[in-house]
Each structure stands twice: as C-alpha cells, then as structure tokens.
Amino acid sequence: MEWRDIKGFEGIYQCNENGEVLNLRTGNLVRAYKGRGNYSVGLCANYKRKTFVLHRLIYETFVGEIPEGYLVCHVDCDISNNKLSNLKLYKTIKDRYADTEAKKIKRNKHEYKKATYAEPIEGETWTYVIGSNEKYKISNIGRVKNTKTDRLILPYIKRGYYWIHLYGEKIHSSLHKLMYESFYGKIKEGNEVDHINSNCFDNRLENLREVSKLENKNNPNSINKMLCTRQEVYDKKGGKTGIAILKIDSNGNIIEKYETAKKCANENNININTLRGYINGKIPQDNKDFYFVKEFDYKRENTYQEELNIAMM
C-alpha cells in the first residue's frame, strides 16, 4: 500500500489509496467525520487546524489538483467509500449521472431496498432491544430490526464506533453497549463494554465483555495494536522519532543537533512549550527578549535546510 505526503503537511500527515489518513507524529489514523454530505478530516500544523473533504484530498494527493469547475464523485454513490479506485472526475453533474456505472447503480436501487430486510443468517439469535417496548430486536452479530416490518436499522459511525438511533423510543447508544445490555442486562455503574480483540467494528456478542475503565484501557490486544502501529510508523520514518532541532550560534554555525524538541528543551533548560512556540513562529523570530535566544537560535533541521537552499539561489 502506497502512502504519500499531503501537500502543505509534508512530514506530518500522509494518506493512502484506501482513503485513510495517518498522523505521523502520533502514529494513529485520523478519524473522518461526516460533514455536509461527505466525510471530512481535520489536519493540524503550526497550531492551526484546517478541514478537508476526504475524497477530494485523496484524489488531489494521488492524481493532482482538481481543475476549476470540475467535480470528484464516488462512482458507487457510497460517500463512505473513499478509495482512489472509487473516485472519478466529472465536468458537470450531468456527466456524472450519464456515466454507465452510475446508471447501473440507479437501476439497482430496488435491490438495495431488498437488502435492508433481515434475511436469516445461520447461527444468528435475536432478543428484544432493552427499553424498546418490544418494538425492536437485536441479534448476537450486531443487527437491529423493527419487529413489525422486519426491516433492518442501519448503524452509523461516531467516535470510532457503530451507533444506533431508534427515534420512536428515544434510544441513542453505541451498538456494542446496546447489544450487551439487551442480552445480559444493564452494566454496573462505572463499567464499560470492551471489544476483546480491540476491533471496534467487530460487534459479535462473543467479542464483548463487561470490564472496568482500567481493564478496558489495559486490554492487551489494544496495547499490542498501538505498539505495532507505532513500530510501523517508526520503521516508515527510517528510525526517526521526531523532527530534529538545530542549535545555532550568532554566526550561523550549527553547535548541536537534537533528535527531538523535547530533548533539546531538557538539555538546554528551556520550557518545551516556549521552545515549540518559538520554532513554530508563534513568538516573533526578531524578538530577542527571551533568554534562550540571546546567544543561540533554535530551528528545525528541515527549515534551516530550506533557508540555506534559498540563500544559495
């Protein structure tokens, strides 16, 4: 799978062809949220946050800038499928609906409606949703249906989990908690429902357990998953754990190089937040009132290299 730097956020964020965005500083995937009709992501750099429409971001990163007036649309009409292979450029919205693939999906609308009914699945058992007055049922594999119409209630993603909203009964809950309490009763106050294999979208009843907050936090599968992700990012960055900081004298000579800003702050007895504010431009570069920049200057290695390249032009 190919990862590419996002323009304007080089060395901070990357994305891949599957529509995933990775924060290189933390090693975690950036969670997309549903905005005005499409999924969006918020990226932060230099203490500023900028919001991007996810499918446009993926297309521009791998294909190039979208020409003015053109549209990037989902071929299968599924806004949650932001894979590069599912994105296509159109000049007008009419061209989008004149596309043969779009016509095919339009013809299959009735098939989609049939698929929303609860077809029997081997090994699936049902029970009434807790607090629904027997109007809804939930199964041991995470499906919810209306008992009168036998129609499935589709979940949505919120905070990294599947959630269910049953409007008539005013039930708004994460799917895994609703399922566990429907089968086993209310959990104790202060406890949580944990995914044993740490996959938040695997809502099989056998994968759920009631635990305390501390036990949930210390789930060995979650810890192992986090460590593996960090190791992948560490290997991807060639063994580097942060952006190198240079200590420079008044003549422009490099006195010392530090692997991270934290190490630089510790060894020079500087407050880490003050140092970060200075190198990120929050404190004016010509402001010499700060004790730590009277004799020496501190800059990111990549910023210093860019200034050298400009000076040599």
Secondary structure, DSSP 8 states (H G I E B T S, - for coil): --EEE-TT-TTTEEEETTS-EEETTTTEE---EE-SSSEEEEEEETTEEEEEEHHHHHHHHHT----TT-EEEETTS-TT---GGGEEEESSHHHHHHSHHHHHHHHTHHHHHHHTB----TT--EEE-TTSTTSEEEETTS-EEETTT-BB---EEETTEEEEEETTTTEEEEHHHHHHHHHH----TTEEEEETTS-TT---GGGEEEEEHHHHHT-HHHHHHHHHHHHHHHHHTTT--S--EEEE-TTS-EEEEESSHHHHHHHTT--HHHHHHHHTTSS-TT---SGGGSS-EEEEHHHHHHHHHHHH-
